[in-house]
């Protein structure tokens, strides 16, 4: 995550497949229709019933399995989705859409090599399929292979120049590479093509954030929250921008609202630290940090945030312990060194305290100024 920003994937939805069947009986027609229409859970039940009826074979059977897999994807249940796509591909080895969705499901589970293997086959079967290149590029991006991702997004956009999703994710990739001008160009183009793309506004807000243009970032993030009202990650981004503007109460409000929609360890750590900054709801802050550390037991920022909470609580021994734990994972964490130094000073360890404060200042010359803004001084 670059600069503490969330970059939500822009992957579009592959529609459910129509079902062909052997018999023209009303029962078969009804079951085939139900297997491609309805809520994800309804489709799964209907397709299971259709498969058990033996009314479909070959391509029709593959389509039924595909629709089960696609419905599990909608429910974010990727293991059963992959099992269903396995069955679809077993019945139709050249089913490029089942291969595509299995690749996306594998990527969602972190199975990078399996995802690339499926997406390579999709592209070999359909070399002019823009979405195949786009999906593979998105997978490379999620694995930090930005150069390969850019090449695939370029290919997708050569085939389909107005593919908003590819423009958004190429813009995100340029942002991750620190190429803010190219990122802005892509995201401006995506918004011009699709002014209803909340992901494009969210991503452009991150570019403005990276450029230090926080007021412009807020404008885009306000638009994104309206277009994506149930996306907690848009709220996390806006909350982190409000923090940069020193509007801590509004930042905490956004993290509260975002965490009601999505549980994320980074967001828990962020809210823990924000509450420590304002010195409010310290028990709740401590609970957030404990949850974050449970989910990410080697995260230096979570230990650093909890150290700050303990410091605010005047529990200096635990503040020193957590700051030391943070420094074991990140020896250049200036905030951890500074808090540990102040905690040592409060515990009458003048030599150790001044040594830590000095080390923190050598890493970040403005560290004392930053904490003084929170009302914390040596």
Number of C-alpha atoms within 10 A of each C-alpha: 8 13 13 16 22 19 22 16 15 19 14 10 10 12 11 18 19 14 22 21 19 13 11 11 10 9 12 19 17 13 22 26 17 20 29 25 16 13 11 20 14 16 25 23 13 24 26 16 17 24 19 10 11 12 21 21 15 14 17 22 23 28 31 33 30 31 30 31 31 31 26 22 22 15 12 13 16 22 16 17 25 25 15 24 29 20 19 29 21 14 18 17 13 14 19 21 20 30 26 25 25 30 29 27 26 22 23 18 13 14 13 17 13 16 25 21 13 22 27 19 17 26 18 13 14 14 13 15 17 22 26 28 27 29 29 28 30 29 27 22 22 17 13 14 14 21 14 16 26 22 15 25 29 20 21 26 21 13 16 15 13 15 19 24 25 30 28 31 30 28 30 31 28 23 23 21 14 16 14 21 13 16 26 22 14 23 26 19 18 26 19 13 14 15 13 16 20 24 27 32 27 32 29 30 31 33 29 20 23 19 14 13 14 22 16 17 25 22 15 21 29 19 18 25 20 13 18 19 13 15 19 23 26 31 28 30 28 30 30 27 28 21 17 15 13 13 13 19 15 16 25 23 15 23 28 18 17 23 20 11 15 15 13 17 21 21 26 23 26 26 28 29 26 23 24 24 20 15 16 13 12 20 13 14 25 23 15 24 28 20 16 25 21 13 13 15 12 15 19 22 25 30 28 31 31 30 33 33 30 26 22 19 15 13 16 23 17 19 29 25 16 24 30 21 20 26 21 13 14 16 13 16 20 24 26 31 28 27 31 32 28 26 29 23 19 17 14 11 13 14 11 16 23 18 15 23 24 17 18 24 17 13 14 17 13 13 18 18 13 14 16 12 12 14 11 15 12 15
